[in-house]
């Protein structure tokens, strides 16, 4: 583990290679799993404020799920997450283009219809953060559905932390990321 400010970062972010390969995985992380994506407390209002701009990008099933369950829900573990279609399928914010799952929230953002990009937990995937009283644990989540991304990352020699540069800066800031780069250089020697 690497200590940076109030975080403990797994060395897997430096050692593992990763580049999303949507043509191979088809955006399975938006569809698979037994709960929606974690939504941080500071993101609740952003979802509420931007929903009318996001709604036109969603599928009819997604809209129905949001209307039934809410913009975010509490899962069986007590975590606040995005709702699922029908309560147990893909994320309600998932949209499909050419058979590939993507994010309706992000599409609205990219089109200037929302000032909220998407939950930072989605932006950071395959990194998962567990917050404790005094620090965040920043870990790589190894999931079989991402094996194409691992293969592509190895072929391109892109470590997880470099693939997620924008997301990590969004979460922790540029200074934090620079410290991670310094640590990565030291570990890679």
C-alpha positions as CSV (number, residue, x, y, z in Angstrom):
1,X,0.0,0.0,0.0
2,X,1.1,3.6,-0.7
3,X,0.2,6.3,1.7
4,X,-0.8,9.6,0.0
5,X,-2.4,12.3,2.1
6,X,-5.5,10.7,3.6
7,X,-5.5,7.6,1.3
8,X,-3.9,4.2,1.2
9,X,-3.5,3.2,-2.4
10,X,-3.1,-0.4,-3.5
11,X,0.1,-1.0,-5.6
12,X,-2.2,-2.9,-8.0
13,X,-3.1,0.6,-9.5
14,X,0.5,0.8,-10.6
15,X,1.3,-2.9,-11.3
16,X,-1.9,-3.9,-13.1
17,X,-2.6,-2.9,-16.7
18,X,-6.0,-1.7,-17.9
19,X,-7.7,0.0,-20.8
20,X,-11.4,-0.4,-21.4
21,X,-12.2,-2.4,-24.5
22,X,-15.9,-1.7,-25.0
23,X,-16.0,-3.6,-28.3
24,X,-15.1,-6.8,-26.4
25,X,-16.9,-6.3,-23.0
26,X,-19.9,-4.4,-24.4
27,X,-20.0,-2.2,-21.3
28,X,-20.8,-5.1,-19.0
29,X,-20.0,-3.1,-15.8
30,X,-23.2,-1.1,-16.4
31,X,-25.2,-4.3,-16.7
32,X,-23.7,-7.0,-14.5
33,X,-23.8,-7.1,-10.7
34,X,-26.4,-7.3,-7.9
35,X,-26.5,-3.5,-7.1
36,X,-26.2,-0.2,-8.8
37,X,-23.2,2.0,-8.8
38,X,-22.3,3.8,-5.6
39,X,-23.5,7.4,-5.4
40,X,-21.6,9.7,-3.1
41,X,-23.5,12.1,-0.7
42,X,-22.3,15.1,-2.6
43,X,-23.7,13.7,-5.8
44,X,-27.4,13.4,-4.7
45,X,-28.1,17.1,-5.4
46,X,-26.3,16.9,-8.7
47,X,-28.5,14.0,-9.8
48,X,-31.6,15.9,-8.6
49,X,-30.6,19.2,-10.3
50,X,-29.7,17.6,-13.6
51,X,-32.3,14.8,-14.0
52,X,-34.5,16.7,-16.4
53,X,-31.5,17.1,-18.7
54,X,-30.5,13.5,-18.3
55,X,-34.0,11.9,-18.7
56,X,-34.3,12.3,-22.5
57,X,-31.1,10.1,-22.8
58,X,-32.5,7.2,-20.8
59,X,-34.4,4.2,-22.0
60,X,-38.1,3.9,-21.3
61,X,-37.3,1.1,-18.8
62,X,-34.7,3.3,-17.2
63,X,-37.1,6.2,-16.7
64,X,-39.7,3.8,-15.3
65,X,-37.2,2.5,-12.8
66,X,-36.1,5.9,-11.7
67,X,-39.8,6.9,-11.3
68,X,-40.5,3.8,-9.3
69,X,-37.4,3.6,-7.2
70,X,-35.9,7.1,-7.2
71,X,-32.8,8.8,-8.6
72,X,-30.7,6.8,-6.1
73,X,-31.6,4.0,-3.7
74,X,-30.2,2.3,-0.6
75,X,-29.1,-1.3,-1.4
76,X,-29.2,-4.3,0.9
77,X,-25.8,-3.4,2.4
78,X,-27.0,0.1,3.3
79,X,-25.0,1.8,0.5
80,X,-26.6,4.5,-1.7
81,X,-26.5,3.4,-5.3
82,X,-28.1,4.0,-8.7
83,X,-31.4,2.1,-9.2
84,X,-31.5,-0.9,-11.4
85,X,-34.0,-1.6,-14.2
86,X,-36.8,-3.6,-12.7
87,X,-34.9,-3.6,-9.4
88,X,-32.5,-6.3,-10.5
89,X,-31.1,-5.7,-14.1
90,X,-28.8,-3.0,-15.6
91,X,-28.3,0.4,-14.1
92,X,-31.4,2.6,-14.8
93,X,-29.0,5.2,-16.3
94,X,-27.7,2.7,-18.9
95,X,-28.2,3.3,-22.5
96,X,-27.3,1.1,-25.4
97,X,-25.7,2.0,-28.8
98,X,-24.7,-0.7,-31.3
99,X,-25.0,-3.3,-28.5
100,X,-22.7,-1.5,-26.2
101,X,-23.9,-0.3,-22.8
102,X,-23.0,3.3,-21.9
103,X,-24.1,6.0,-19.5
104,X,-27.1,8.3,-20.2
105,X,-25.8,10.7,-17.5
106,X,-22.5,11.0,-19.3
107,X,-24.1,11.4,-22.7
108,X,-26.2,14.3,-21.3
109,X,-23.0,15.8,-19.8
110,X,-21.1,15.4,-23.1
111,X,-24.0,17.2,-24.9
112,X,-24.0,20.1,-22.4
113,X,-27.4,19.1,-21.0
114,X,-26.0,18.4,-17.5
115,X,-23.2,19.7,-15.4
116,X,-22.9,16.2,-13.7
117,X,-20.6,13.8,-15.6
118,X,-21.7,10.6,-13.8
119,X,-21.1,9.1,-10.3
120,X,-17.4,9.3,-9.5
121,X,-17.6,5.5,-8.6
122,X,-18.4,4.8,-12.3
123,X,-15.7,7.2,-13.6
124,X,-13.2,5.4,-11.4
125,X,-14.0,1.8,-12.2
126,X,-12.2,-0.6,-11.9
127,X,-11.0,1.3,-8.8
128,X,-13.2,1.0,-5.7
129,X,-12.9,3.3,-2.7
130,X,-13.7,2.3,0.8
131,X,-13.9,5.3,3.2
132,X,-12.9,4.9,6.8
133,X,-12.8,7.5,9.6
134,X,-9.3,8.7,8.9
135,X,-8.6,7.6,5.3
136,X,-9.8,6.2,2.0
137,X,-8.6,2.7,0.9
138,X,-8.1,3.0,-2.9
139,X,-8.2,-0.5,-4.4
140,X,-8.3,-2.2,-7.8
141,X,-11.3,-4.4,-8.3
142,X,-10.5,-7.5,-10.3
143,X,-13.7,-8.7,-12.1
144,X,-13.8,-11.3,-14.9
145,X,-15.9,-9.1,-17.1
146,X,-13.0,-6.8,-17.4
147,X,-10.5,-9.4,-18.7
148,X,-10.6,-7.8,-22.2
149,X,-9.5,-4.5,-20.6
150,X,-6.7,-6.2,-18.8
151,X,-5.5,-7.8,-22.0
152,X,-5.7,-4.5,-23.9
153,X,-3.9,-2.7,-21.0
154,X,-1.1,-5.3,-21.1
155,X,-0.8,-4.9,-24.9
156,X,-0.6,-1.1,-24.6
157,X,1.4,-1.2,-21.3
158,X,-1.0,1.3,-19.6
159,X,-1.2,1.0,-15.8
160,X,-4.6,1.3,-14.1
161,X,-3.7,4.7,-12.5
162,X,-2.7,6.2,-15.9
163,X,-5.9,4.9,-17.6
164,X,-7.9,6.6,-14.7
165,X,-5.9,9.8,-14.6
166,X,-8.9,12.1,-15.1
167,X,-11.1,10.2,-12.7
168,X,-8.5,10.1,-10.0
169,X,-7.8,13.8,-10.4
170,X,-11.6,14.5,-10.2
171,X,-11.7,12.5,-6.9
172,X,-8.5,13.6,-5.2
173,X,-7.0,16.5,-7.2
174,X,-3.9,17.2,-9.3
175,X,-1.4,17.4,-6.4
176,X,-2.6,13.9,-5.1
177,X,-2.2,12.5,-8.6
178,X,1.3,13.9,-8.9
179,X,2.3,12.2,-5.7
180,X,0.9,8.9,-7.1
181,X,3.0,9.4,-10.2
182,X,6.1,9.9,-8.0
183,X,5.3,6.7,-6.1
184,X,4.7,4.8,-9.3
185,X,8.1,5.9,-10.7
186,X,9.8,4.7,-7.5
187,X,7.9,1.3,-7.5
188,X,8.6,0.7,-11.2
189,X,12.4,1.0,-10.8
